[in-house]
Amino acid sequence: MAKLMRFLIPVLLIALAAVSNIASATNYTLWINGRGGGGVVGDYTSFSYWGPSSTAAGVNKKAVNWDGYNSIASQNGKIRDALDCFCTGSNWCYIATHSAGDLMLGYTLANYGGTARTKKNAVANSSGQCGNADGSTQVGWNIKWVRTAAGAGGGSELSDAGSWAVSEPLVKDLKTSTARAMYNHNDTHNVWFYMYAGAKGTLYSGILPGQDDEAVAYHSSGGVSGSSGGSYCNPSDWFCNDLTLGTAANEGGSLKWSYHSVSFRDDNEAYNHYANGNWQGVISLVRAAMVSNAT
């Protein structure tokens, strides 16, 4: 019996440790803003870019704030800090992005998604950085999937035309040719981007090709590949090629970037680009999807 107990006790201790590790695993929902910013950088509870912080927006929601003004490269460390904090070790993340937040996250994954990341403890200081968990590292981050509202990974013709303040470093990054050449959009390190494309665009219809949400056109919000933007529309529009749902090639044969899938195409032209301080526009659809699926 004594020999049996000497064998069983270590086994039980190992099993209890495993159960403890499983119990400590946590899922988080990260929200990455676009141009203009608004939330307090480093404060993961500051949701002023989106709307009331009391609004449900996925399990353990965190606002990953960056200034929405400076270049993607210069602000990218803020995103890496958040991913290190909440998406390493036993923790996993769901991610939602809006507009230039799509460009930001795509850049992050393509350039840093295969690098060694120190596992963090998910306890952030005022700068948005977390302490080390156990000193060990892992390759990349634990990301279940991404849902993108009005994604600007393909840039915007409003930037090309100077419709936005041309002095902003971010606006230079958002030029269609610049955004599309900034990184390998096909290299997401196997993380899926589910795209939500709005089409309630009227103000800049002469600048943005095809269907648009007043800030980005379908070629960007639909994740269409290529070195420049094209004209893509809803099936009811006979004057340009259809943006297809899912990963299928678009009408005319153009492809979407790898690991990009269109979850929503605004056939009724009902959703514009803007949160309006209350989770509105196409953002409302992504928020609803996070509530249902980021658990």
N, C-alpha and C positions, 0 to 999 in steps of 0.2 A: 504493500500500500504506500509506503514512504517513497519508494522509487517511482510509483505512478504519480504521486503528488508532485515530486520534483520535476516530472515531465509536463504535467498538466498546467502548473502555475505559470511557467514562461509562455506557454501557448495561449493561456487565457489573457495574460498581460498584453501580448501582441494583438490579440483579437480586440481587446478593449481600446487599445491605441488606434486601431484601424477604425473602429466605430466612432471614436472621438474625432478623428480627422474628417470622417464623412459628415458628422454632425456640424463641424465648423465650416464646411463649404457653404458659400453664399453666392447667390446670383445678384447682379446689379444691372440697372438700365442706365446707360450713359446717353446724354443729349448733347450733341456738338453743334454749336451755333454757326451762323454764316456771317455775311458782311454786316457791319454796323455794331456788332457786339451788343453790350448792354448789361450783361451779368457781371458780377464782381469776379475778376480773374483770380483763381485759386480757391474760391468759395464754391464748393460743390452743392450748396443748398440755394444758391442765387439763381432763380429761374426767370428773372425779369425780361430776358430776351423772348421767352416763350409765352408767359402768362402767369396766372396765380400759381404759386408753388404748392398750394393745397390740392390742385387738380391731379387726379390719378394719371400716371404716365408710365406704368411699368413697375416691376418689383424693385424696391430699393433705388429709386431714381436719383441720379446725380447730374448736375449741370456742369458740363465740361466747358468752361468759359475761356475764350481767347478774345483779343481786342477787336477782331473783325475789321481791322484797318491796315495793319502791317502785313508784310509778305507771309506767304505760307511757310517758307523755310524758317523765318525768324520767330514765328509763333508756334512752330511745331513741337517744341519742347513741352508746352503746356498739355498737349494731347498725349504725348508719351508719358508724362507724369501721371495722368489719370489712368491710362491703360495699365501702367505698372502698378498703381495703387490697387485697382479693383479687378484686374483681369489676369492675375498671376497666382501661382500656387494652387490652392484648391478652389479658388473663386473663378467664376465665369461671368461674362458680360453679354448683354444684348445692347446694340448701339443704334441710336437714331441720329440722323444728321439732317441739316437743312442747308440748301443752297451751297455757299462756299465751304460749308462743313463737309460736304461730300468730297470736294477737292482736297481739303485738309486730311481727311481720313485716308483717302486713296493714296496720297503722297506718303503718309505715315506707314501704311502697310507695305507698299512697294519698296520703300527704302529701309525700313526698320523691322518689318515683320519676320525676318529671318535672323535677327540678331539676338545675342544673349541678353536676357532681362533678369535682373535680380528680383526675386520674389518679395513682395511687400505685404504689410500687415493690414492694409485698408484703413489705417488711422492717419488722417491727413493733418498737416500743419497749416498755418495761414497762407503759405505759398502754394498749397495744393500738392505737396510732396509727402509721401508716406514713409514710415520706417521700414527697415528690413524685417522679414519674417524669420527666416532661419539662416540667412547668409548664402543659400543656394541659388542657382540660376535655372532658367529654362529658355528654350528657343521661342521667341515671339510671345504672343498673348493668347489667352483663352477666350475666344470670341465665338458665340453661337451663330450670329448673323447680324446683318445691318439692314435697316430700313431707311430709305432716303427720300425725303420730301423735297421736290423741286431741285434735284441735284445739279450742281454747277461744275461737275467734274470735266465737262466738255467746254467750259467757258460760256461767255455771253456776248452777243453782238452789241449789247449796250456798252460794254467796255471797249469793244473795237471802235465804236462810233463816238466815244467820248461823252456819252449821255450821263455817265457818272463822273464824279470829280476825278480828273485825270492825275491829280497829285497824290492820290492814295496809292501806296505800294501794292495793296491787294488788288486794286482795279487793274494794274498792269498784269498781275498774275492771271486775272480773269479774262484776258483777251483769248479768243478761241484758239488761235494757233499756239499761244504760250501755254495755256492750260493743258492742251492735248499733248504737248511735247515735254511737259514738266516731269513726268515719270511714266513708267510702263503701266498703263491702266489695266492691262490684262493680268498683272501680277498682284493678286490680292492675298496670296498665301492661303488659297482655298477657302477664303471667307466669302460667303454669298452676300451680294448687295441686291436688295429688293427695292425697285424704283417706283415712285409714285409721281406721275406727271400731270400737272394741272394745265388747264387750257382756257381759263377765264381771262384772256389777255386782250386788251383793246387799245391802250394808250400808245404802245410802241409797235403796233402791228406792222408798220412799214419798215421797221428795222430788224425785228426778230423773224426769222424764216419759219414758215409752217405754223403749227399750233404753238402757243406760248401761254405763260401765266403772268405776263407783264414784265418778267425779269429774265427768265431763261426759256429757251425753246425746247421742243421735244427732242432734238438731237442730243441735248445734254441731259435733260431730266429723264430721258429714256435710255441713257447709257449706250448710245450709238457710237461705234468705233470709227476711226479714221483720223486724219490729220487736220481736218477742218469740219465745220458744222454743215449740215444739210437741211433740207426742208422736209419735215415729216408731219403728218396730220392724222385726224380721226378718219375712220372709214367713210363717213358721210361727205368728206371733202374730196371732190374729184380732181382737184388741181395740184395735188402733191401725193407722194407715196405714203402709205399707211405705216404708222408705228405699230408693230405687232406686240401682243402680250407675250409674257414668258420669255424664253430665250430664243425663240424662232427668228430667222432672218426677216428683216423688214421687207415690205413691198419694194421691189426694185433690186433686192438682193443684198443690201447692206447688212452687216452683222452688228451684234451688240458685243461689248467687251466681254471677255471671259468672266464667269461668275457674276454676271449681271443679268437680272431678270425683271421684266416690267410686271409689277403686281397690279398697278392701277393706271389706266389711261382715261382721261377726262372726256369721255364721249359727249357728255351733256354740257361741256364748257361751264362748269359750275364752281370751280375752285381756282383762286388766284394764288399768288406767291407768298402772301403776307400773314404773319401771326396776328397782327393788330392788337398785341398785348393780351390776347385771350385764346391762344392755341387755335387760331382760325386758318382759313385757306386750306391748301393741301396738307399742311401740318396736322390738321384735325384728323385726317384719315390715318396718318402714321401714328398719332397718339392713340387712336382707337385700336389700331393693330397691336401696339405695344401693351395696352391694357389687357387685351385678349390673349396675347401669345408670349409676352415677356414675363414669365412667372417663376 
